[in-house]
Amino acid sequence: MTWYAMARYVLLYLDRAGKLGELYARLRGAADDTDAQRTILTAYVDDAAFRRWAAALRL
């Protein structure tokens, strides 16, 4: 459940940043290459910025 929640919030973060559609297209383009997908995802998600954003959410 933790990984599901993390993925959900990462997608919400990217959606609010206006980058979700672009990320999705790039990930689909690399559908057969897990390493490429990982590289694409890390290029789109700044870990420190994501953590600040998530910490500011009201739960």
PyMOL Python script that loads the backbone (N, CA, C, O; Angstrom):
from pymol import cmd

cmd.read_pdbstr("""\
ATOM      1  N   MET A   1       0.816  -1.192   0.000  1.00  0.00           N
ATOM      2  CA  MET A   1       0.000   0.000   0.000  1.00  0.00           C
ATOM      3  C   MET A   1       0.860   1.257   0.000  1.00  0.00           C
ATOM      4  O   MET A   1       0.460   2.287  -0.544  1.00  0.00           O
ATOM      5  N   THR A   2       2.026   1.177   0.601  1.00  0.00           N
ATOM      6  CA  THR A   2       2.892   2.350   0.647  1.00  0.00           C
ATOM      7  C   THR A   2       3.342   2.762  -0.755  1.00  0.00           C
ATOM      8  O   THR A   2       3.340   3.947  -1.088  1.00  0.00           O
ATOM      9  N   TRP A   3       3.728   1.775  -1.577  1.00  0.00           N
ATOM     10  CA  TRP A   3       4.178   2.085  -2.938  1.00  0.00           C
ATOM     11  C   TRP A   3       3.023   2.639  -3.767  1.00  0.00           C
ATOM     12  O   TRP A   3       3.223   3.535  -4.588  1.00  0.00           O
ATOM     13  N   TYR A   4       1.835   2.120  -3.561  1.00  0.00           N
ATOM     14  CA  TYR A   4       0.656   2.626  -4.270  1.00  0.00           C
ATOM     15  C   TYR A   4       0.435   4.092  -3.901  1.00  0.00           C
ATOM     16  O   TYR A   4       0.215   4.923  -4.783  1.00  0.00           O
ATOM     17  N   ALA A   5       0.492   4.414  -2.626  1.00  0.00           N
ATOM     18  CA  ALA A   5       0.281   5.784  -2.174  1.00  0.00           C
ATOM     19  C   ALA A   5       1.363   6.711  -2.729  1.00  0.00           C
ATOM     20  O   ALA A   5       1.068   7.824  -3.162  1.00  0.00           O
ATOM     21  N   MET A   6       2.597   6.257  -2.715  1.00  0.00           N
ATOM     22  CA  MET A   6       3.695   7.073  -3.230  1.00  0.00           C
ATOM     23  C   MET A   6       3.491   7.362  -4.718  1.00  0.00           C
ATOM     24  O   MET A   6       3.648   8.500  -5.161  1.00  0.00           O
ATOM     25  N   ALA A   7       3.145   6.341  -5.477  1.00  0.00           N
ATOM     26  CA  ALA A   7       2.915   6.519  -6.916  1.00  0.00           C
ATOM     27  C   ALA A   7       1.761   7.485  -7.157  1.00  0.00           C
ATOM     28  O   ALA A   7       1.823   8.324  -8.056  1.00  0.00           O
ATOM     29  N   ARG A   8       0.728   7.367  -6.366  1.00  0.00           N
ATOM     30  CA  ARG A   8      -0.438   8.241  -6.511  1.00  0.00           C
ATOM     31  C   ARG A   8      -0.059   9.701  -6.287  1.00  0.00           C
ATOM     32  O   ARG A   8      -0.481  10.576  -7.044  1.00  0.00           O
ATOM     33  N   TYR A   9       0.721   9.963  -5.269  1.00  0.00           N
ATOM     34  CA  TYR A   9       1.120  11.333  -4.980  1.00  0.00           C
ATOM     35  C   TYR A   9       2.128  11.870  -5.995  1.00  0.00           C
ATOM     36  O   TYR A   9       2.108  13.060  -6.307  1.00  0.00           O
ATOM     37  N   VAL A  10       2.991  11.028  -6.503  1.00  0.00           N
ATOM     38  CA  VAL A  10       3.919  11.472  -7.551  1.00  0.00           C
ATOM     39  C   VAL A  10       3.129  11.879  -8.790  1.00  0.00           C
ATOM     40  O   VAL A  10       3.429  12.900  -9.409  1.00  0.00           O
ATOM     41  N   LEU A  11       2.127  11.091  -9.155  1.00  0.00           N
ATOM     42  CA  LEU A  11       1.311  11.437 -10.323  1.00  0.00           C
ATOM     43  C   LEU A  11       0.518  12.716 -10.080  1.00  0.00           C
ATOM     44  O   LEU A  11       0.378  13.531 -10.992  1.00  0.00           O
ATOM     45  N   LEU A  12       0.007  12.903  -8.894  1.00  0.00           N
ATOM     46  CA  LEU A  12      -0.711  14.133  -8.562  1.00  0.00           C
ATOM     47  C   LEU A  12       0.235  15.327  -8.630  1.00  0.00           C
ATOM     48  O   LEU A  12      -0.130  16.379  -9.156  1.00  0.00           O
ATOM     49  N   TYR A  13       1.437  15.173  -8.108  1.00  0.00           N
ATOM     50  CA  TYR A  13       2.448  16.217  -8.150  1.00  0.00           C
ATOM     51  C   TYR A  13       2.735  16.622  -9.601  1.00  0.00           C
ATOM     52  O   TYR A  13       2.765  17.809  -9.928  1.00  0.00           O
ATOM     53  N   LEU A  14       2.944  15.630 -10.459  1.00  0.00           N
ATOM     54  CA  LEU A  14       3.241  15.912 -11.857  1.00  0.00           C
ATOM     55  C   LEU A  14       2.047  16.523 -12.577  1.00  0.00           C
ATOM     56  O   LEU A  14       2.218  17.393 -13.430  1.00  0.00           O
ATOM     57  N   ASP A  15       0.848  16.079 -12.244  1.00  0.00           N
ATOM     58  CA  ASP A  15      -0.354  16.651 -12.848  1.00  0.00           C
ATOM     59  C   ASP A  15      -0.483  18.122 -12.491  1.00  0.00           C
ATOM     60  O   ASP A  15      -0.758  18.952 -13.358  1.00  0.00           O
ATOM     61  N   ARG A  16      -0.288  18.444 -11.239  1.00  0.00           N
ATOM     62  CA  ARG A  16      -0.394  19.845 -10.804  1.00  0.00           C
ATOM     63  C   ARG A  16       0.719  20.708 -11.388  1.00  0.00           C
ATOM     64  O   ARG A  16       0.562  21.923 -11.517  1.00  0.00           O
ATOM     65  N   ALA A  17       1.836  20.089 -11.740  1.00  0.00           N
ATOM     66  CA  ALA A  17       2.938  20.826 -12.373  1.00  0.00           C
ATOM     67  C   ALA A  17       2.740  20.939 -13.884  1.00  0.00           C
ATOM     68  O   ALA A  17       3.515  21.606 -14.570  1.00  0.00           O
ATOM     69  N   GLY A  18       1.688  20.276 -14.400  1.00  0.00           N
ATOM     70  CA  GLY A  18       1.406  20.326 -15.829  1.00  0.00           C
ATOM     71  C   GLY A  18       2.303  19.440 -16.670  1.00  0.00           C
ATOM     72  O   GLY A  18       2.441  19.664 -17.873  1.00  0.00           O
ATOM     73  N   LYS A  19       2.917  18.434 -16.056  1.00  0.00           N
ATOM     74  CA  LYS A  19       3.872  17.584 -16.761  1.00  0.00           C
ATOM     75  C   LYS A  19       3.422  16.136 -16.908  1.00  0.00           C
ATOM     76  O   LYS A  19       4.155  15.321 -17.467  1.00  0.00           O
ATOM     77  N   LEU A  20       2.247  15.803 -16.424  1.00  0.00           N
ATOM     78  CA  LEU A  20       1.822  14.405 -16.416  1.00  0.00           C
ATOM     79  C   LEU A  20       1.639  13.856 -17.829  1.00  0.00           C
ATOM     80  O   LEU A  20       2.094  12.750 -18.119  1.00  0.00           O
ATOM     81  N   GLY A  21       0.990  14.596 -18.698  1.00  0.00           N
ATOM     82  CA  GLY A  21       0.774  14.127 -20.068  1.00  0.00           C
ATOM     83  C   GLY A  21       2.066  13.884 -20.811  1.00  0.00           C
ATOM     84  O   GLY A  21       2.215  12.884 -21.513  1.00  0.00           O
ATOM     85  N   GLU A  22       2.990  14.797 -20.655  1.00  0.00           N
ATOM     86  CA  GLU A  22       4.299  14.661 -21.296  1.00  0.00           C
ATOM     87  C   GLU A  22       5.047  13.443 -20.754  1.00  0.00           C
ATOM     88  O   GLU A  22       5.637  12.676 -21.515  1.00  0.00           O
ATOM     89  N   LEU A  23       5.016  13.277 -19.444  1.00  0.00           N
ATOM     90  CA  LEU A  23       5.675  12.119 -18.831  1.00  0.00           C
ATOM     91  C   LEU A  23       5.059  10.822 -19.340  1.00  0.00           C
ATOM     92  O   LEU A  23       5.774   9.887 -19.701  1.00  0.00           O
ATOM     93  N   TYR A  24       3.739  10.772 -19.367  1.00  0.00           N
ATOM     94  CA  TYR A  24       3.047   9.565 -19.817  1.00  0.00           C
ATOM     95  C   TYR A  24       3.457   9.193 -21.246  1.00  0.00           C
ATOM     96  O   TYR A  24       3.727   8.029 -21.541  1.00  0.00           O
ATOM     97  N   ALA A  25       3.501  10.189 -22.119  1.00  0.00           N
ATOM     98  CA  ALA A  25       3.884   9.937 -23.509  1.00  0.00           C
ATOM     99  C   ALA A  25       5.303   9.394 -23.602  1.00  0.00           C
ATOM    100  O   ALA A  25       5.571   8.460 -24.358  1.00  0.00           O
ATOM    101  N   ARG A  26       6.203   9.980 -22.834  1.00  0.00           N
ATOM    102  CA  ARG A  26       7.594   9.507 -22.867  1.00  0.00           C
ATOM    103  C   ARG A  26       7.723   8.100 -22.291  1.00  0.00           C
ATOM    104  O   ARG A  26       8.481   7.285 -22.817  1.00  0.00           O
ATOM    105  N   LEU A  27       6.995   7.807 -21.221  1.00  0.00           N
ATOM    106  CA  LEU A  27       7.047   6.462 -20.641  1.00  0.00           C
ATOM    107  C   LEU A  27       6.483   5.426 -21.607  1.00  0.00           C
ATOM    108  O   LEU A  27       7.020   4.323 -21.713  1.00  0.00           O
ATOM    109  N   ARG A  28       5.417   5.766 -22.304  1.00  0.00           N
ATOM    110  CA  ARG A  28       4.855   4.837 -23.298  1.00  0.00           C
ATOM    111  C   ARG A  28       5.833   4.599 -24.432  1.00  0.00           C
ATOM    112  O   ARG A  28       5.911   3.496 -24.971  1.00  0.00           O
ATOM    113  N   GLY A  29       6.572   5.624 -24.791  1.00  0.00           N
ATOM    114  CA  GLY A  29       7.562   5.482 -25.850  1.00  0.00           C
ATOM    115  C   GLY A  29       8.701   4.555 -25.472  1.00  0.00           C
ATOM    116  O   GLY A  29       9.377   4.006 -26.342  1.00  0.00           O
ATOM    117  N   ALA A  30       8.913   4.381 -24.191  1.00  0.00           N
ATOM    118  CA  ALA A  30       9.983   3.501 -23.695  1.00  0.00           C
ATOM    119  C   ALA A  30       9.381   2.263 -23.028  1.00  0.00           C
ATOM    120  O   ALA A  30       9.943   1.732 -22.070  1.00  0.00           O
ATOM    121  N   ALA A  31       8.251   1.815 -23.535  1.00  0.00           N
ATOM    122  CA  ALA A  31       7.488   0.745 -22.888  1.00  0.00           C
ATOM    123  C   ALA A  31       8.276  -0.546 -22.666  1.00  0.00           C
ATOM    124  O   ALA A  31       8.014  -1.268 -21.704  1.00  0.00           O
ATOM    125  N   ASP A  32       9.217  -0.840 -23.526  1.00  0.00           N
ATOM    126  CA  ASP A  32       9.955  -2.104 -23.407  1.00  0.00           C
ATOM    127  C   ASP A  32      11.275  -1.983 -22.666  1.00  0.00           C
ATOM    128  O   ASP A  32      12.041  -2.944 -22.598  1.00  0.00           O
ATOM    129  N   ASP A  33      11.545  -0.809 -22.112  1.00  0.00           N
ATOM    130  CA  ASP A  33      12.851  -0.564 -21.489  1.00  0.00           C
ATOM    131  C   ASP A  33      12.674   0.023 -20.086  1.00  0.00           C
ATOM    132  O   ASP A  33      12.513   1.233 -19.928  1.00  0.00           O
ATOM    133  N   THR A  34      12.705  -0.830 -19.086  1.00  0.00           N
ATOM    134  CA  THR A  34      12.496  -0.405 -17.701  1.00  0.00           C
ATOM    135  C   THR A  34      13.552   0.593 -17.244  1.00  0.00           C
ATOM    136  O   THR A  34      13.237   1.543 -16.527  1.00  0.00           O
ATOM    137  N   ASP A  35      14.792   0.389 -17.649  1.00  0.00           N
ATOM    138  CA  ASP A  35      15.855   1.321 -17.258  1.00  0.00           C
ATOM    139  C   ASP A  35      15.603   2.713 -17.843  1.00  0.00           C
ATOM    140  O   ASP A  35      15.807   3.719 -17.163  1.00  0.00           O
ATOM    141  N   ALA A  36      15.166   2.769 -19.086  1.00  0.00           N
ATOM    142  CA  ALA A  36      14.855   4.059 -19.714  1.00  0.00           C
ATOM    143  C   ALA A  36      13.682   4.723 -19.009  1.00  0.00           C
ATOM    144  O   ALA A  36      13.688   5.937 -18.803  1.00  0.00           O
ATOM    145  N   GLN A  37      12.674   3.938 -18.636  1.00  0.00           N
ATOM    146  CA  GLN A  37      11.528   4.492 -17.915  1.00  0.00           C
ATOM    147  C   GLN A  37      11.953   5.074 -16.574  1.00  0.00           C
ATOM    148  O   GLN A  37      11.483   6.141 -16.179  1.00  0.00           O
ATOM    149  N   ARG A  38      12.827   4.385 -15.883  1.00  0.00           N
ATOM    150  CA  ARG A  38      13.328   4.874 -14.596  1.00  0.00           C
ATOM    151  C   ARG A  38      14.072   6.196 -14.781  1.00  0.00           C
ATOM    152  O   ARG A  38      13.907   7.122 -13.986  1.00  0.00           O
ATOM    153  N   THR A  39      14.886   6.280 -15.823  1.00  0.00           N
ATOM    154  CA  THR A  39      15.625   7.505 -16.117  1.00  0.00           C
ATOM    155  C   THR A  39      14.676   8.652 -16.439  1.00  0.00           C
ATOM    156  O   THR A  39      14.878   9.775 -15.977  1.00  0.00           O
ATOM    157  N   ILE A  40      13.643   8.378 -17.227  1.00  0.00           N
ATOM    158  CA  ILE A  40      12.649   9.393 -17.577  1.00  0.00           C
ATOM    159  C   ILE A  40      11.940   9.883 -16.322  1.00  0.00           C
ATOM    160  O   ILE A  40      11.796  11.089 -16.121  1.00  0.00           O
ATOM    161  N   LEU A  41      11.500   8.965 -15.485  1.00  0.00           N
ATOM    162  CA  LEU A  41      10.780   9.336 -14.267  1.00  0.00           C
ATOM    163  C   LEU A  41      11.643  10.193 -13.348  1.00  0.00           C
ATOM    164  O   LEU A  41      11.170  11.197 -12.816  1.00  0.00           O
ATOM    165  N   THR A  42      12.886   9.813 -13.159  1.00  0.00           N
ATOM    166  CA  THR A  42      13.751  10.603 -12.275  1.00  0.00           C
ATOM    167  C   THR A  42      14.065  11.973 -12.864  1.00  0.00           C
ATOM    168  O   THR A  42      14.353  12.912 -12.122  1.00  0.00           O
ATOM    169  N   ALA A  43      14.013  12.099 -14.190  1.00  0.00           N
ATOM    170  CA  ALA A  43      14.221  13.404 -14.819  1.00  0.00           C
ATOM    171  C   ALA A  43      13.033  14.336 -14.569  1.00  0.00           C
ATOM    172  O   ALA A  43      13.201  15.555 -14.539  1.00  0.00           O
ATOM    173  N   TYR A  44      11.863  13.785 -14.392  1.00  0.00           N
ATOM    174  CA  TYR A  44      10.652  14.586 -14.201  1.00  0.00           C
ATOM    175  C   TYR A  44      10.353  14.904 -12.741  1.00  0.00           C
ATOM    176  O   TYR A  44       9.664  15.883 -12.451  1.00  0.00           O
ATOM    177  N   VAL A  45      10.855  14.101 -11.834  1.00  0.00           N
ATOM    178  CA  VAL A  45      10.525  14.297 -10.419  1.00  0.00           C
ATOM    179  C   VAL A  45      11.774  14.724  -9.654  1.00  0.00           C
ATOM    180  O   VAL A  45      12.707  13.943  -9.466  1.00  0.00           O
ATOM    181  N   ASP A  46      11.768  15.974  -9.221  1.00  0.00           N
ATOM    182  CA  ASP A  46      12.830  16.483  -8.353  1.00  0.00           C
ATOM    183  C   ASP A  46      12.468  16.030  -6.939  1.00  0.00           C
ATOM    184  O   ASP A  46      11.478  16.490  -6.370  1.00  0.00           O
ATOM    185  N   ASP A  47      13.263  15.139  -6.381  1.00  0.00           N
ATOM    186  CA  ASP A  47      12.926  14.527  -5.093  1.00  0.00           C
ATOM    187  C   ASP A  47      12.724  15.563  -3.990  1.00  0.00           C
ATOM    188  O   ASP A  47      11.756  15.481  -3.234  1.00  0.00           O
ATOM    189  N   ALA A  48      13.621  16.526  -3.894  1.00  0.00           N
ATOM    190  CA  ALA A  48      13.506  17.538  -2.832  1.00  0.00           C
ATOM    191  C   ALA A  48      12.245  18.382  -3.012  1.00  0.00           C
ATOM    192  O   ALA A  48      11.543  18.662  -2.040  1.00  0.00           O
ATOM    193  N   ALA A  49      11.954  18.789  -4.254  1.00  0.00           N
ATOM    194  CA  ALA A  49      10.749  19.585  -4.516  1.00  0.00           C
ATOM    195  C   ALA A  49       9.488  18.761  -4.239  1.00  0.00           C
ATOM    196  O   ALA A  49       8.510  19.274  -3.695  1.00  0.00           O
ATOM    197  N   PHE A  50       9.519  17.489  -4.616  1.00  0.00           N
ATOM    198  CA  PHE A  50       8.364  16.625  -4.354  1.00  0.00           C
ATOM    199  C   PHE A  50       8.125  16.489  -2.848  1.00  0.00           C
ATOM    200  O   PHE A  50       6.986  16.566  -2.389  1.00  0.00           O
ATOM    201  N   ARG A  51       9.183  16.289  -2.097  1.00  0.00           N
ATOM    202  CA  ARG A  51       9.031  16.141  -0.645  1.00  0.00           C
ATOM    203  C   ARG A  51       8.487  17.411   0.005  1.00  0.00           C
ATOM    204  O   ARG A  51       7.659  17.338   0.913  1.00  0.00           O
ATOM    205  N   ARG A  52       8.948  18.573  -0.455  1.00  0.00           N
ATOM    206  CA  ARG A  52       8.408  19.838   0.070  1.00  0.00           C
ATOM    207  C   ARG A  52       6.925  19.966  -0.275  1.00  0.00           C
ATOM    208  O   ARG A  52       6.115  20.349   0.569  1.00  0.00           O
ATOM    209  N   TRP A  53       6.581  19.645  -1.510  1.00  0.00           N
ATOM    210  CA  TRP A  53       5.195  19.711  -1.956  1.00  0.00           C
ATOM    211  C   TRP A  53       4.320  18.773  -1.118  1.00  0.00           C
ATOM    212  O   TRP A  53       3.251  19.166  -0.651  1.00  0.00           O
ATOM    213  N   ALA A  54       4.778  17.542  -0.933  1.00  0.00           N
ATOM    214  CA  ALA A  54       4.004  16.554  -0.189  1.00  0.00           C
ATOM    215  C   ALA A  54       3.861  16.960   1.273  1.00  0.00           C
ATOM    216  O   ALA A  54       2.807  16.751   1.874  1.00  0.00           O
ATOM    217  N   ALA A  55       4.906  17.535   1.847  1.00  0.00           N
ATOM    218  CA  ALA A  55       4.852  17.949   3.253  1.00  0.00           C
ATOM    219  C   ALA A  55       3.847  19.077   3.465  1.00  0.00           C
ATOM    220  O   ALA A  55       3.292  19.224   4.554  1.00  0.00           O
ATOM    221  N   ALA A  56       3.616  19.868   2.425  1.00  0.00           N
ATOM    222  CA  ALA A  56       2.697  20.994   2.532  1.00  0.00           C
ATOM    223  C   ALA A  56       1.228  20.593   2.332  1.00  0.00           C
ATOM    224  O   ALA A  56       0.328  21.402   2.559  1.00  0.00           O
ATOM    225  N   LEU A  57       0.987  19.353   1.911  1.00  0.00           N
ATOM    226  CA  LEU A  57      -0.393  18.894   1.703  1.00  0.00           C
ATOM    227  C   LEU A  57      -1.140  18.811   3.019  1.00  0.00           C
ATOM    228  O   LEU A  57      -0.567  18.465   4.053  1.00  0.00           O
ATOM    229  N   ARG A  58      -2.393  19.122   2.974  1.00  0.00           N
ATOM    230  CA  ARG A  58      -3.241  18.956   4.165  1.00  0.00           C
ATOM    231  C   ARG A  58      -3.859  17.573   4.085  1.00  0.00           C
ATOM    232  O   ARG A  58      -4.544  17.254   3.113  1.00  0.00           O
ATOM    233  N   LEU A  59      -3.635  16.778   5.059  1.00  0.00           N
ATOM    234  CA  LEU A  59      -4.195  15.418   5.080  1.00  0.00           C
ATOM    235  C   LEU A  59      -5.384  15.324   5.986  1.00  0.00           C
ATOM    236  O   LEU A  59      -5.974  14.252   6.120  1.00  0.00           O
TER     237      LEU A  59
END
""", "prot")
cmd.dss("prot")
cmd.show_as("cartoon", "prot")
cmd.util.cbc("prot")
cmd.orient("prot")
